[in-house]
């Protein structure tokens, strides 16, 4: 693999894909009209509170890039990815969009995860009229608050996720729920939509505890959990997630505690077997994609896992202590293949076809499972610029995250009057 530095920034790395075997199941080679590489900008959380995600998003992007280029690139043209660090900061994010679009001259931009960064960056993408494909899961895209240049085809939004999973929580674990969530847009999505979904199932959210995402100690928040709580719902992010979960265990000790349902965000990049996490045995987790290899894993899943270099426990094959962000990073892989699909559908020649590319993505409906979508089949809703797909609930049993429930695509559907296709470019 060849790497080149993007001179306007010391943190940018230009990665050009090389060969990777076993690509027969990928789309056929399309003859290129030019040999000029397609340049994709990647807005990367290399530093800041999203750095663990950024490390694995970059690794996943490079793995997908190898596969795409081995299969003939996009429309027969080689593909390059230019990474630029946004420090997981919304102001820096807008600057990164500007730099990638105007100095690096990329064809489009993809990759950001954290919702406050997406919300802070998307307006600049709209002003520059450059496609901006986010690998997040907040409701910010489907809410309609962004612009027509912003799309999310590679991961399902929070509203759909919690709508799909609330029936399992209330029917299996309990109906009186306390929520602990980060105090910014992503956490607010959970607060609002999970509360509504629980109430729709006849349950009640008895407390909502918001925690600043940069908090480093959490003990003072736990006494606010009402004694009547039957289910403790947690979704934390950032570098202190292990501290959060350990302190939660210390708070409850060996005594009685509510059923615990956690979004894997609270343990992304964290070894589930870390000392102090024993109290989580028997608790449940949402996972966008099951970190630990399941017995019914598809061929596409095992191909993807091997390509990214992740072992059966969800860690880097070269270092079992380097635990992946497996519940989210598939979105990078799937978004790159959505970019390929959109560019080939619109007959991509260059930046003059950016609007045609957005319209080509909007024309997508069914997105079948396969090597391009190892997380599973999806349906793309053009009006919302958002895909809908399956969700997974696992239970920690004997130190292993075992899948106990998979939702259908339909379980996550919700009513909305948003229509990006009616908006101007």
RODO-2510 file (C-alpha; in nm, 4 decimals, decimal comma):
residues 425
     n   res          X          Y          Z
     1     x     0,0000     0,0000     0,0000
     2     x     0,1386     0,3445    -0,0922
     3     x     0,0955     0,6371     0,1455
     4     x     0,1493     1,0025     0,0616
     5     x     0,1290     1,3038     0,2899
     6     x    -0,1217     1,5769     0,2070
     7     x     0,1047     1,8800     0,2480
     8     x    -0,1524     2,1344     0,3773
     9     x    -0,1779     1,9234     0,6973
    10     x     0,0701     1,7091     0,8834
    11     x    -0,2094     1,4749     0,9936
    12     x    -0,3411     1,3852     0,6494
    13     x    -0,2507     1,0515     0,4982
    14     x    -0,3244     0,9592     0,1400
    15     x    -0,3860     0,5879     0,1188
    16     x    -0,4076     0,4137    -0,2161
    17     x    -0,5620     0,0679    -0,2214
    18     x    -0,3708    -0,2459    -0,3097
    19     x    -0,4701    -0,6060    -0,3691
    20     x    -0,6749    -0,8297    -0,1453
    21     x    -0,7755    -1,1826    -0,2462
    22     x    -1,1148    -1,3464    -0,2627
    23     x    -1,3177    -1,0658    -0,4236
    24     x    -1,5188    -1,2772    -0,6658
    25     x    -1,8495    -1,1938    -0,4994
    26     x    -1,8054    -0,8197    -0,5474
    27     x    -1,9538    -0,6191    -0,8386
    28     x    -1,8031    -0,6759    -1,1810
    29     x    -1,5335    -0,4537    -1,3280
    30     x    -1,6654    -0,1460    -1,5113
    31     x    -1,4586     0,0009    -1,7936
    32     x    -1,3120     0,3424    -1,7089
    33     x    -1,3368     0,6431    -1,9377
    34     x    -1,0240     0,7854    -1,7717
    35     x    -0,7452     0,6440    -1,5587
    36     x    -0,7459     0,9470    -1,3255
    37     x    -0,7933     0,8274    -0,9653
    38     x    -1,1121     0,9049    -0,7786
    39     x    -1,0198     1,0980    -0,4647
    40     x    -1,2367     1,0518    -0,1575
    41     x    -1,1985     1,2687     0,1507
    42     x    -1,2369     1,1039     0,4910
    43     x    -1,3205     1,3224     0,7902
    44     x    -1,1518     1,1231     1,0651
    45     x    -1,1780     1,1403     1,4456
    46     x    -0,8079     1,0658     1,4812
    47     x    -0,7824     1,2630     1,8077
    48     x    -1,0266     1,3866     2,0710
    49     x    -1,2980     1,1852     2,2443
    50     x    -1,3675     0,9853     1,9282
    51     x    -1,0096     0,8655     1,8782
    52     x    -1,0826     0,4970     1,9509
    53     x    -1,3519     0,5008     1,6841
    54     x    -1,1279     0,6945     1,4488
    55     x    -0,8516     0,4357     1,4754
    56     x    -1,0892     0,1594     1,3698
    57     x    -1,2759     0,3697     1,1138
    58     x    -0,9452     0,4356     0,9392
    59     x    -0,8500     0,0681     0,9513
    60     x    -1,1884    -0,0324     0,8098
    61     x    -1,1715     0,2288     0,5340
    62     x    -0,8304     0,1034     0,4232
    63     x    -0,9488    -0,2576     0,4237
    64     x    -1,2534    -0,1687     0,2135
    65     x    -1,0348     0,0368    -0,0189
    66     x    -0,8151    -0,2661    -0,0886
    67     x    -1,1182    -0,4726    -0,1773
    68     x    -1,2671    -0,2049    -0,4020
    69     x    -0,9435    -0,1501    -0,5925
    70     x    -0,8754    -0,5218    -0,6288
    71     x    -1,2215    -0,5557    -0,7867
    72     x    -1,1452    -0,2834    -1,0442
    73     x    -1,1976     0,0351    -0,8466
    74     x    -1,4985     0,2542    -0,9168
    75     x    -1,6078     0,2462    -1,2804
    76     x    -1,2676     0,1016    -1,3611
    77     x    -1,0786     0,3878    -1,1972
    78     x    -0,8471     0,3474    -0,8979
    79     x    -0,9633     0,5015    -0,5726
    80     x    -0,7647     0,7037    -0,3184
    81     x    -0,8692     0,8117     0,0295
    82     x    -0,7350     1,1265     0,1915
    83     x    -0,7722     1,1235     0,5718
    84     x    -0,7942     1,4476     0,7680
    85     x    -0,8268     1,4701     1,1471
    86     x    -1,1150     1,6770     1,2864
    87     x    -1,0145     1,6197     1,6529
    88     x    -1,3785     1,5153     1,7154
    89     x    -1,4558     1,8853     1,7305
    90     x    -1,7452     2,0508     1,5427
    91     x    -1,5564     2,3722     1,4606
    92     x    -1,2576     2,1767     1,3397
    93     x    -1,4977     1,9525     1,1472
    94     x    -1,6214     2,2422     0,9347
    95     x    -1,2595     2,3393     0,8667
    96     x    -1,1809     1,9838     0,7581
    97     x    -1,4721     1,9857     0,5142
    98     x    -1,3409     2,3141     0,3735
    99     x    -0,9845     2,1859     0,3441
   100     x    -1,0767     1,8558     0,1811
   101     x    -1,3101     2,0227    -0,0680
   102     x    -1,1072     2,3293    -0,1652
   103     x    -0,7421     2,2392    -0,1030
   104     x    -0,7317     1,8631    -0,1461
   105     x    -0,9923     1,8777    -0,4257
   106     x    -1,1617     1,5532    -0,3260
   107     x    -1,4672     1,4333    -0,5147
   108     x    -1,6752     1,3859    -0,1999
   109     x    -1,6367     1,3458     0,1774
   110     x    -1,7379     1,0657     0,4116
   111     x    -1,6636     0,9153     0,7504
   112     x    -1,7594     1,1263     1,0561
   113     x    -1,9299     0,9561     1,3499
   114     x    -1,9934     1,1901     1,6442
   115     x    -2,3221     1,3723     1,6029
   116     x    -2,2080     1,7131     1,7295
   117     x    -1,9281     1,7052     1,4704
   118     x    -2,1671     1,6065     1,1914
   119     x    -2,4108     1,8823     1,2859
   120     x    -2,1280     2,1358     1,2980
   121     x    -1,9791     2,0249     0,9651
   122     x    -2,2798     1,9529     0,7446
   123     x    -2,3749     2,3167     0,6762
   124     x    -2,0327     2,3811     0,5205
   125     x    -2,0715     2,0742     0,2986
   126     x    -2,4043     2,2157     0,1834
   127     x    -2,2519     2,5553     0,1093
   128     x    -1,9732     2,3919    -0,0909
   129     x    -2,2240     2,1612    -0,2635
   130     x    -2,0173     1,8504    -0,1983
   131     x    -2,1695     1,5107    -0,1090
   132     x    -2,1177     1,4391     0,2616
   133     x    -2,1815     1,0779     0,3634
   134     x    -2,1760     1,0318     0,7384
   135     x    -2,1000     0,7105     0,9270
   136     x    -2,2830     0,8120     1,2394
   137     x    -2,6067     0,6864     1,3915
   138     x    -2,7664     0,9955     1,5366
   139     x    -3,1055     1,1137     1,4173
   140     x    -2,9537     1,4321     1,2750
   141     x    -2,9776     1,3213     0,9103
   142     x    -3,3254     1,1668     0,9181
   143     x    -3,4547     1,4596     1,1258
   144     x    -3,4384     1,6821     0,8183
   145     x    -3,2299     1,9469     0,9973
   146     x    -2,9320     1,9159     0,7597
   147     x    -2,9264     1,9569     0,3811
   148     x    -2,9641     1,7552     0,0635
   149     x    -2,5916     1,6948     0,0283
   150     x    -2,5841     1,4864     0,3499
   151     x    -2,6625     1,1139     0,3338
   152     x    -2,6358     0,8171     0,5708
   153     x    -2,6622     0,4898     0,3746
   154     x    -2,4259     0,2772     0,5853
   155     x    -2,5750     0,2673     0,9359
   156     x    -2,9188     0,2911     1,0969
   157     x    -3,0168     0,5964     1,3009
   158     x    -3,0876     0,5969     1,6756
   159     x    -3,4597     0,6516     1,6362
   160     x    -3,4941     0,3366     1,4260
   161     x    -3,2608     0,1426     1,6556
   162     x    -3,4506     0,2128     1,9765
   163     x    -3,7914     0,1804     1,8095
   164     x    -3,6924    -0,1705     1,7019
   165     x    -3,5492    -0,2772     2,0378
   166     x    -3,7877    -0,1252     2,2928
   167     x    -4,0364    -0,4158     2,2692
   168     x    -3,7626    -0,6617     2,3699
   169     x    -3,6557    -0,4451     2,6643
   170     x    -4,0043    -0,3928     2,8060
   171     x    -4,1263    -0,7500     2,7488
   172     x    -3,8104    -0,9270     2,8660
   173     x    -3,6329    -0,7046     3,1189
   174     x    -3,8829    -0,4675     3,2776
   175     x    -4,1063    -0,1670     3,2242
   176     x    -3,9602     0,0931     3,4647
   177     x    -3,6459     0,2291     3,3030
   178     x    -3,3749     0,4709     3,4129
   179     x    -3,1619     0,6125     3,1331
   180     x    -2,7988     0,7293     3,1587
   181     x    -2,6776     0,9065     2,8463
   182     x    -2,4221     1,1634     2,7221
   183     x    -2,5457     1,5210     2,7338
   184     x    -2,5245     1,6127     2,3663
   185     x    -2,7188     1,5434     2,0475
   186     x    -2,6553     1,1680     2,0265
   187     x    -2,7572     1,1160     2,3885
   188     x    -3,0591     1,3401     2,3451
   189     x    -3,1749     1,1203     2,0562
   190     x    -3,1688     0,8232     2,2919
   191     x    -3,3446     1,0199     2,5656
   192     x    -3,6259     1,1344     2,3403
   193     x    -3,6887     0,8357     2,1169
   194     x    -3,6284     0,5531     2,3613
   195     x    -3,8562     0,7244     2,6122
   196     x    -4,1295     0,7439     2,3494
   197     x    -4,0730     0,3832     2,2413
   198     x    -4,0897     0,2568     2,6009
   199     x    -4,4118     0,4476     2,6643
   200     x    -4,5597     0,3057     2,3441
   201     x    -4,4985    -0,0396     2,4925
   202     x    -4,6725     0,0471     2,8186
   203     x    -4,3507     0,1169     3,0069
   204     x    -4,2189     0,4245     3,1873
   205     x    -3,8858     0,6045     3,1978
   206     x    -3,8588     0,6932     3,5681
   207     x    -3,5354     0,8941     3,5427
   208     x    -3,3149     1,0509     3,2753
   209     x    -2,9568     1,1146     3,3845
   210     x    -2,7479     1,3245     3,1443
   211     x    -2,3676     1,3181     3,1811
   212     x    -2,1219     1,5535     3,0065
   213     x    -1,9321     1,3531     2,7411
   214     x    -1,5976     1,4730     2,8798
   215     x    -1,6735     1,3573     3,2363
   216     x    -1,4026     1,1375     3,3892
   217     x    -1,5744     1,0217     3,7105
   218     x    -1,9357     0,9113     3,7415
   219     x    -1,9927     0,7989     4,1014
   220     x    -2,1824     1,1134     4,1947
   221     x    -2,4486     1,0440     3,9320
   222     x    -2,5462     0,6925     4,0412
   223     x    -2,7384     0,7842     4,3614
   224     x    -2,9879     0,9551     4,1312
   225     x    -3,1030     0,6133     4,0002
   226     x    -3,4496     0,5574     4,1564
   227     x    -3,4924     0,2463     4,3687
   228     x    -3,7965     0,1478     4,1642
   229     x    -3,5807     0,1083     3,8510
   230     x    -3,6265    -0,2298     3,6848
   231     x    -3,4001    -0,1653     3,3847
   232     x    -3,0906     0,0533     3,3762
   233     x    -3,0302     0,1735     3,0200
   234     x    -2,6814     0,3124     2,9582
   235     x    -2,5190     0,4565     2,6490
   236     x    -2,1911     0,6354     2,7165
   237     x    -1,9115     0,7336     2,4791
   238     x    -1,5576     0,8649     2,4949
   239     x    -1,2269     0,7685     2,6567
   240     x    -1,3751     0,7206     3,0055
   241     x    -1,6305     0,4525     2,9220
   242     x    -1,4382     0,1805     3,1073
   243     x    -1,4300     0,4006     3,4158
   244     x    -1,8051     0,4554     3,3856
   245     x    -1,8850     0,0849     3,3761
   246     x    -1,6382    -0,0041     3,6535
   247     x    -1,7778     0,2649     3,8830
   248     x    -2,1286     0,1463     3,8090
   249     x    -2,0241    -0,2009     3,9247
   250     x    -1,8664    -0,0590     4,2407
   251     x    -2,1866     0,1321     4,3132
   252     x    -2,4030    -0,1809     4,3045
   253     x    -2,1409    -0,4173     4,4447
   254     x    -2,2643    -0,7708     4,5031
   255     x    -2,6112    -0,6597     4,6061
   256     x    -2,9358    -0,6431     4,4145
   257     x    -2,9370    -0,4366     4,0977
   258     x    -3,1754    -0,3689     3,8107
   259     x    -3,1553    -0,5480     3,4807
   260     x    -2,8901    -0,3744     3,2726
   261     x    -2,9342    -0,2939     2,9056
   262     x    -2,6398    -0,1148     2,7536
   263     x    -2,5624     0,0167     2,4110
   264     x    -2,2266    -0,1295     2,3130
   265     x    -2,1090     0,2321     2,2812
   266     x    -2,0412     0,2120     2,6546
   267     x    -1,7879    -0,0655     2,5890
   268     x    -1,6641    -0,0006     2,2361
   269     x    -1,2880    -0,0620     2,2146
   270     x    -1,3047    -0,2094     2,5689
   271     x    -1,2247    -0,5721     2,6533
   272     x    -1,5430    -0,7204     2,7991
   273     x    -1,3205    -0,9364     3,0184
   274     x    -1,1469    -0,6394     3,1837
   275     x    -1,1188    -0,6617     3,5642
   276     x    -1,4093    -0,4849     3,7311
   277     x    -1,6639    -0,5743     3,4638
   278     x    -1,7655    -0,9095     3,6137
   279     x    -2,0925    -0,7603     3,7406
   280     x    -2,2081    -0,7242     3,3786
   281     x    -2,2476    -1,1014     3,3457
   282     x    -2,6066    -1,1676     3,2404
   283     x    -2,6680    -0,8135     3,1148
   284     x    -2,7811    -0,7265     2,7628
   285     x    -2,6331    -0,5061     2,4930
   286     x    -2,7360    -0,3476     2,1679
   287     x    -2,4821    -0,4082     1,8949
   288     x    -2,4933    -0,2680     1,5435
   289     x    -2,2926    -0,5752     1,4447
   290     x    -2,2013    -0,8543     1,6829
   291     x    -1,8454    -0,8009     1,8076
   292     x    -1,7913    -1,1687     1,8801
   293     x    -1,8244    -1,4121     1,5921
   294     x    -2,1618    -1,5872     1,6134
   295     x    -2,2281    -1,9484     1,5093
   296     x    -2,4656    -1,8338     1,2333
   297     x    -2,2267    -1,5744     1,0870
   298     x    -2,2642    -1,5330     0,7118
   299     x    -1,9876    -1,5765     0,4560
   300     x    -1,9978    -1,1997     0,4022
   301     x    -1,9439    -1,1389     0,7734
   302     x    -1,6447    -1,3730     0,7932
   303     x    -1,4977    -1,2170     0,4766
   304     x    -1,5345    -0,8682     0,6203
   305     x    -1,3923    -0,9696     0,9590
   306     x    -1,0860    -1,1236     0,7947
   307     x    -1,0363    -0,8265     0,5606
   308     x    -1,0359    -0,5784     0,8480
   309     x    -0,8182    -0,8099     1,0584
   310     x    -1,0478    -0,8809     1,3519
   311     x    -1,0443    -1,2070     1,5457
   312     x    -1,3433    -1,4050     1,6747
   313     x    -1,3484    -1,2034     1,9978
   314     x    -1,3562    -0,8697     1,8184
   315     x    -0,9934    -0,7638     1,8666
   316     x    -0,7131    -0,6987     1,6204
   317     x    -0,5651    -1,0285     1,5057
   318     x    -0,2150    -0,8972     1,5793
   319     x    -0,3020    -0,7656     1,9271
   320     x    -0,5833    -0,9105     2,1433
   321     x    -0,5682    -0,6001     2,3644
   322     x    -0,6638    -0,3765     2,0708
   323     x    -1,0416    -0,4244     2,0860
   324     x    -1,2387    -0,2992     1,7877
   325     x    -1,5376    -0,0677     1,7553
   326     x    -1,7179    -0,3483     1,5769
   327     x    -2,0674    -0,2216     1,6545
   328     x    -2,0146     0,0865     1,4376
   329     x    -1,7208     0,0535     1,2008
   330     x    -1,9071    -0,1576     0,9438
   331     x    -2,0704     0,1718     0,8437
   332     x    -1,7428     0,2852     0,6880
   333     x    -1,7133    -0,0304     0,4783
   334     x    -2,0762    -0,0152     0,3666
   335     x    -2,0605     0,3574     0,2917
   336     x    -1,7610     0,3114     0,0620
   337     x    -1,9549     0,0489    -0,1330
   338     x    -2,2577     0,2813    -0,1448
   339     x    -2,0275     0,5485    -0,2906
   340     x    -1,9137     0,2990    -0,5524
   341     x    -2,2732     0,2107    -0,6358
   342     x    -2,3802     0,5740    -0,6625
   343     x    -2,0838     0,6820    -0,8722
   344     x    -2,1236     0,3983    -1,1187
   345     x    -2,4988     0,4570    -1,1429
   346     x    -2,4538     0,8252    -1,2312
   347     x    -2,1645     0,7679    -1,4729
   348     x    -1,9268     0,9651    -1,2524
   349     x    -1,6733     1,1797    -1,4386
   350     x    -1,5757     1,4273    -1,1712
   351     x    -1,7050     1,7047    -0,9413
   352     x    -1,9470     1,8203    -1,2101
   353     x    -2,1468     1,5053    -1,1303
   354     x    -2,1880     1,5654    -0,7568
   355     x    -2,5577     1,6464    -0,7826
   356     x    -2,6142     1,3463    -1,0091
   357     x    -2,4389     1,1311    -0,7488
   358     x    -2,6768     1,2446    -0,4728
   359     x    -2,9715     1,1746    -0,6995
   360     x    -2,8299     0,8291    -0,7779
   361     x    -2,8068     0,7472    -0,4061
   362     x    -3,1623     0,8726    -0,3633
   363     x    -3,2719     0,6265    -0,6324
   364     x    -3,1457     0,3302    -0,4273
   365     x    -3,4092     0,1305    -0,2400
   366     x    -3,3248    -0,2301    -0,1561
   367     x    -2,9682    -0,2882    -0,0381
   368     x    -2,9237    -0,6676    -0,0138
   369     x    -2,6865    -0,8350     0,2281
   370     x    -2,3523    -0,9479     0,0917
   371     x    -1,9864    -0,8573     0,0990
   372     x    -2,0751    -0,4945     0,0298
   373     x    -2,3094    -0,4996     0,3323
   374     x    -2,1766    -0,7556     0,5835
   375     x    -2,3903    -0,6128     0,8649
   376     x    -2,7026    -0,7195     0,6765
   377     x    -2,9661    -0,6121     0,4274
   378     x    -3,0959    -0,2571     0,4366
   379     x    -3,3617    -0,0399     0,2783
   380     x    -3,2700     0,3164     0,1855
   381     x    -3,5343     0,5844     0,2360
   382     x    -3,4600     0,8635    -0,0120
   383     x    -3,6838     1,1153     0,1625
   384     x    -3,4955     1,0712     0,4904
   385     x    -3,1524     1,0113     0,3306
   386     x    -3,1307     0,7249     0,5804
   387     x    -3,1020     0,3475     0,5627
   388     x    -3,3028     0,1051     0,7763
   389     x    -3,1761    -0,2375     0,8751
   390     x    -3,1436    -0,5052     1,1399
   391     x    -3,0386    -0,4590     1,5033
   392     x    -2,8791    -0,7154     1,7340
   393     x    -2,9229    -0,7744     2,1060
   394     x    -2,6595    -0,9830     2,2808
   395     x    -2,6344    -1,1191     2,6335
   396     x    -2,3093    -1,1556     2,8240
   397     x    -2,2856    -1,5239     2,9085
   398     x    -1,9653    -1,6782     3,0375
   399     x    -1,7700    -1,3753     2,9237
   400     x    -1,9075    -1,3999     2,5689
   401     x    -2,1525    -1,1682     2,3937
   402     x    -2,4122    -1,4129     2,2641
   403     x    -2,6809    -1,3001     2,0199
   404     x    -3,0276    -1,3524     2,1689
   405     x    -3,2426    -1,1355     1,9421
   406     x    -3,2329    -0,9852     1,5937
   407     x    -3,4889    -0,7283     1,4889
   408     x    -3,6435    -0,7073     1,1445
   409     x    -3,5988    -0,4070     0,9186
   410     x    -3,9675    -0,3290     0,9622
   411     x    -3,9338    -0,3162     1,3426
   412     x    -3,7413     0,0099     1,3142
   413     x    -3,9751     0,1963     1,0797
   414     x    -4,1285     0,5217     1,2002
   415     x    -4,3503     0,7905     1,0505
   416     x    -4,1882     1,1123     0,9285
   417     x    -4,2816     1,4023     0,7025
   418     x    -3,9200     1,4863     0,6117
   419     x    -3,8431     1,4889     0,2388
   420     x    -3,4916     1,5785     0,1326
   421     x    -3,5779     1,5050    -0,2300
   422     x    -3,8072     1,8101    -0,2271
   423     x    -3,5225     2,0348    -0,1075
   424     x    -3,3097     2,2356    -0,3469
   425     x    -2,9407     2,1662    -0,3972
***
